[in-house]
């Protein structure tokens, strides 16, 4: 028997229902904020992620699915989608369009990491990107959007973890200070962080293996911000205050990708315990330039859909009772059944037509097994009179209804 590849999963049953309902909320909400969809390709040249995500990141060093194609080119299954959006911005000259450009996406990504609940090697990512404007108002608006999405999905006890990681002007001074503070503790660091000490010490703050006591004792990056970054961050906080978005400052929050600058954030739910992060993102003002474009500020966030589905299933926040109408009929009345089904489907209802036939009693049992909300029963007498018997499967009540009033009685979209 051939099974799914490790770290991949079939999405079916309740997971599909929650996934699609969640997607509906996400799409509706970002549309209200003026975002338009972009669908990048699943495969990209490997250099895109090496240059954007960063050579020293876990993604590039350990997790990318990279192969050589038949033309001898190094190709990678995308591990994230911000880099692809940035590449599209440069390639298609989006800079000629009115800014800021607001884009959203949803699609599969791939990372070779240890599979666990809510985290897979193939996973779906939803995200937004705002390109072409450095205003701190946009930082606050994007954070607000992330918070509103979590609220609309019914998640509780929400707040934003917030930090600024500076820019290329002030971050080098902080890196030196961080290395000096870490020197006495070098032997305590994990093997990855010993390497990061020389290449990218900020990533040590993001490492789950290091002691929280050590992290909290280290210098705070906000004490090293240049005047521009400090002013930007103060304005972001003031706008969040105006919007009523609850946040707390977290000096250990750096995010795991090299392209971030200035504002970084996560939306968390205290209701979820230790693994409480729902989504994360930040500003990346040098990414477009790094990929060959002109200087173009940008920011965004991304959500792992599998993780979100697990949370929403556990919290039961996106349950939606769907009306299922089952049609049972006497032999020879298939035409009547098709006609009724068509009317109900046109009204937006889910309709199942019994395909096995036989006694009406057996068809009713099959309707029950399919969790039908209503069963429409069509017999010879009903067909002649232009009526049906409508049984409410939960209340166990049955009434005669004319075909013309069936939609309004059940309650379709046109009722």
Secondary structure in CASP SS format (residue, H / E / C, confidence):
PFRMAT SS
TARGET T0000
AUTHOR 0000-0000-0000
METHOD secondary structure of the structure
MODEL  1
X C 1.00
X C 1.00
X C 1.00
X C 1.00
X C 1.00
X C 1.00
X C 1.00
X C 1.00
X C 1.00
X C 1.00
X C 1.00
X C 1.00
X C 1.00
X H 1.00
X H 1.00
X H 1.00
X H 1.00
X H 1.00
X H 1.00
X H 1.00
X H 1.00
X H 1.00
X H 1.00
X H 1.00
X H 1.00
X H 1.00
X H 1.00
X H 1.00
X H 1.00
X H 1.00
X H 1.00
X H 1.00
X C 1.00
X C 1.00
X C 1.00
X E 1.00
X E 1.00
X C 1.00
X C 1.00
X C 1.00
X C 1.00
X C 1.00
X E 1.00
X E 1.00
X E 1.00
X H 1.00
X H 1.00
X H 1.00
X H 1.00
X H 1.00
X H 1.00
X H 1.00
X C 1.00
X C 1.00
X C 1.00
X C 1.00
X C 1.00
X H 1.00
X H 1.00
X H 1.00
X H 1.00
X H 1.00
X H 1.00
X C 1.00
X E 1.00
X E 1.00
X E 1.00
X E 1.00
X C 1.00
X C 1.00
X C 1.00
X C 1.00
X C 1.00
X E 1.00
X E 1.00
X E 1.00
X E 1.00
X C 1.00
X C 1.00
X C 1.00
X C 1.00
X H 1.00
X H 1.00
X H 1.00
X H 1.00
X H 1.00
X H 1.00
X H 1.00
X H 1.00
X H 1.00
X H 1.00
X C 1.00
X C 1.00
X H 1.00
X H 1.00
X H 1.00
X C 1.00
X C 1.00
X C 1.00
X C 1.00
X E 1.00
X E 1.00
X E 1.00
X E 1.00
X E 1.00
X E 1.00
X E 1.00
X E 1.00
X E 1.00
X E 1.00
X C 1.00
X C 1.00
X C 1.00
X C 1.00
X C 1.00
X E 1.00
X C 1.00
X C 1.00
X E 1.00
X C 1.00
X C 1.00
X E 1.00
X E 1.00
X E 1.00
X E 1.00
X E 1.00
X E 1.00
X E 1.00
X E 1.00
X E 1.00
X E 1.00
X C 1.00
X C 1.00
X C 1.00
X C 1.00
X H 1.00
X H 1.00
X H 1.00
X H 1.00
X H 1.00
X H 1.00
X H 1.00
X H 1.00
X H 1.00
X H 1.00
X H 1.00
X H 1.00
X H 1.00
X H 1.00
X H 1.00
X H 1.00
X H 1.00
X C 1.00
X C 1.00
X C 1.00
X C 1.00
X C 1.00
X E 1.00
X E 1.00
X E 1.00
X E 1.00
X E 1.00
X E 1.00
X E 1.00
X C 1.00
X C 1.00
X C 1.00
X C 1.00
X C 1.00
X C 1.00
X H 1.00
X H 1.00
X H 1.00
X H 1.00
X H 1.00
X H 1.00
X H 1.00
X H 1.00
X H 1.00
X H 1.00
X H 1.00
X H 1.00
X H 1.00
X C 1.00
X C 1.00
X H 1.00
X H 1.00
X H 1.00
X C 1.00
X C 1.00
X H 1.00
X H 1.00
X H 1.00
X H 1.00
X H 1.00
X H 1.00
X H 1.00
X H 1.00
X H 1.00
X C 1.00
X C 1.00
X H 1.00
X H 1.00
X H 1.00
X H 1.00
X H 1.00
X C 1.00
X C 1.00
X C 1.00
X C 1.00
X C 1.00
X H 1.00
X H 1.00
X H 1.00
X H 1.00
X H 1.00
X H 1.00
X C 1.00
X C 1.00
X C 1.00
X H 1.00
X H 1.00
X H 1.00
X H 1.00
X C 1.00
X C 1.00
X H 1.00
X H 1.00
X H 1.00
X H 1.00
X H 1.00
X H 1.00
X H 1.00
X H 1.00
X H 1.00
X H 1.00
X H 1.00
X H 1.00
X H 1.00
X H 1.00
X H 1.00
X H 1.00
X H 1.00
X C 1.00
X C 1.00
X C 1.00
X E 1.00
X E 1.00
X E 1.00
X C 1.00
X C 1.00
X C 1.00
X C 1.00
X C 1.00
X C 1.00
X C 1.00
X C 1.00
X C 1.00
X C 1.00
X C 1.00
X E 1.00
X E 1.00
X E 1.00
X E 1.00
X E 1.00
X E 1.00
X E 1.00
X E 1.00
X E 1.00
X H 1.00
X H 1.00
X H 1.00
X C 1.00
X C 1.00
X C 1.00
X C 1.00
X E 1.00
X E 1.00
X E 1.00
X E 1.00
X E 1.00
X E 1.00
X E 1.00
X C 1.00
X C 1.00
X C 1.00
X H 1.00
X H 1.00
X H 1.00
X H 1.00
X C 1.00
X C 1.00
X C 1.00
X C 1.00
X C 1.00
X C 1.00
X C 1.00
X E 1.00
X E 1.00
X E 1.00
X E 1.00
X E 1.00
X E 1.00
X E 1.00
X H 1.00
X H 1.00
X H 1.00
X H 1.00
X H 1.00
X H 1.00
X H 1.00
X H 1.00
X H 1.00
X H 1.00
X H 1.00
X C 1.00
X C 1.00
X C 1.00
X C 1.00
X C 1.00
X C 1.00
X C 1.00
X C 1.00
X E 1.00
X E 1.00
X E 1.00
X E 1.00
X E 1.00
X E 1.00
X C 1.00
X C 1.00
X C 1.00
X C 1.00
X H 1.00
X H 1.00
X H 1.00
X H 1.00
X H 1.00
X H 1.00
X H 1.00
X H 1.00
X H 1.00
X H 1.00
X H 1.00
X H 1.00
X H 1.00
X C 1.00
X C 1.00
X C 1.00
X E 1.00
X E 1.00
X E 1.00
X E 1.00
X C 1.00
X C 1.00
X C 1.00
X C 1.00
X C 1.00
X C 1.00
X H 1.00
X H 1.00
X H 1.00
X H 1.00
X H 1.00
X H 1.00
X H 1.00
X H 1.00
X H 1.00
X H 1.00
X C 1.00
X C 1.00
X C 1.00
X C 1.00
X E 1.00
X E 1.00
X E 1.00
X E 1.00
X E 1.00
X C 1.00
X H 1.00
X H 1.00
X H 1.00
X H 1.00
X H 1.00
X H 1.00
X C 1.00
X E 1.00
X E 1.00
X E 1.00
X E 1.00
X E 1.00
X E 1.00
X C 1.00
X C 1.00
X C 1.00
X C 1.00
X E 1.00
X E 1.00
X E 1.00
X E 1.00
X E 1.00
X E 1.00
X H 1.00
X H 1.00
X H 1.00
X H 1.00
X H 1.00
X H 1.00
X H 1.00
X H 1.00
X C 1.00
X C 1.00
X C 1.00
X C 1.00
X C 1.00
END
